[in-house]
Amino acid sequence: HNVRHVVNNAYGVQCSKTCAQIARASRVGRVDVVVASTDKNFLVPVGGAVVAGNDADIIDTIGRAYPGRASATPCVDLLATLLGLGRNGWRSLLDEREAQLEGFRSSLEDVARKHGERLLDTPHNRISFGVT
């Protein structure tokens, strides 16, 4: 049963804990490919993804599956955004997200309560929030 393990890291680049968990899973377990949407993780328009993994053959196989079908625009958008932010700007955005997380959670919980609902308790998930 050689089943591939793919991580859908839609918003995960924004969370240091999620990135650390994926890195650990890659080292001690099995993660074949991580797919990160560029729009959800890198402030660019919809349409691109970063596909990463430790096995170059798998990544090459994925790349060969889409020859000539993909636009270069998402890559250019990502490059321009990261160059524009620079290392410090990118780090600042990540730090700001972490700093605002608890305040957002608290505000969302207040809104849910106001409407007779509750915020679901997901202590190991610092990316997604669910309301009943």
N, C-alpha and C positions, 0 to 999 in steps of 0.2 A: 504494500500500500504506500507507494511513493507519492503521496498527495502534497502538492505545492501549498505553501503557506503565504498568503498575500495579505498585507495590512493595508486597509483603506484609511489612510492618515489624512482625512479630509481637512480637519482643523488642527491636527496635532502638532504641527511645527510651532504653533503659538504657545505651546505648553512645555516647559522644560521637563516636567515630570513624565509626560507622555513620551517625549523624545528619549529620555533616559530609560524608560521601560522598553521601548522598541529596540534601543541599542543593546540592552541587556538580553532581551529575547533573541537577538541576532547572534550574540556571543555564546550563550549557554543553551539555547534551544534551537528552534528552526524558524527562520523567517527568510523566505526566498526573495520576496519583492515587497517594497513599500511604495505605495502610490500616494502622492500628495498633490491635491488640486492647487494650481497656482493662484486661482482667484480667491480661494478660501484662506490660503496661507501667506500669500505674498502681495496682496493689494493690487492685483492686476485684473483686467477684464476676463470674463469667462472664456474658456477654450483651451487651456493648457494643463499639463500635469508634469510633475517630476516623478520619474520611475527610477528607483534605486534598489540596489541589492549587492550582496557580496560576491555573487557568481557572475562574472562577466559574460559567460556563455548564455545565461538566462536573459540577461539584459539585452545582449545582441540579438537573441531570438525574438524578443518582444519588438525591438527596433526594426527588424527585418519584416515584421508582420504589417508595418504601416509605411512602406516606401512610397514616397511621392504623394501620399494622401493628406499629410498634415501640413498646415501652414506654418511658416517661420514666425508669424506675428506673435504668438504667445511667448516664444523664446526671446524675441526682441523686447517685448513688454517687460518681461521678468528682468532681463539684463539692465534695461534703462531704469527700472524701479530700484533695483539693488545698488546700481552705481549712484543713483540720485540720493538714496538714503545713506549710503556708506555704512561702514561697520558700526560706527557709533549710533547712527540714526536707527539702524535695524535693531541693535541691542536696546536702545531706548524704547522703541515700540514694544518689544517683548517684555521689558521691565514694567512699562506702563500697564500692559494688559494684566500682568500678575498683581500689580498694586491695586487695580480696580476690581479684581475678581470678587472679593468678599462684599464690597459695597454693592455691586451688581446683584449678587446672590440675595443680599438682604432686601434690596428694592424689589426684586422679582417676587420674593416671598411675601412682601407686603401687598403687592398688586394681586397675587393669587388669593391671599387671605381676604382681601377686600371683595373679591368675587366669589367667595365661598369655596375656594379651591385650596390646594396646598402644593408647595414645591416638593418634588420627590427628593428623597435623601439618597444621593449617589456619592459617597465620600471618596471613592477611588476614581471618579470621573470629573476632571476639572475642565472639561471642554463643553459637554452637553448639559442642558438643564431641562427637566421635564416638569410639567404642571398637570395635575389631575383634571 
